Amino acid sequence: MYQAFNNKVVIVTGGASGIGRETCIQLAHYGAHLVIGNRTITAGKALVEEIEASGGTAAFFPAM
């Protein structure tokens, strides 16, 4: 595993869909702790569950 993001906190706005979503998944794979902002609450919560199920850490905050 690439270690550059290991134990770093990364904030991604628009992180629950499209390019932002894939960025979050990859960063979590590389060891980053994610803070995800998105307008769609259900998509944000689902992404956090997906990241945590694969062993990563993430938190979601609705962005209006």
C-alpha angles and dihedrals in degrees: 000000000000107000104199093103097037109138093354120132113231125189115208120186115202085020101147100070142036119346092353092057093050090046090055092049092050094045090050089050088055092053103263123145106231131218105190125197122189140146094231105076097191092052092048094050091046091053092051089052091050093049093047092047089058092051100265131119125238143156128201128215121182113239119205 
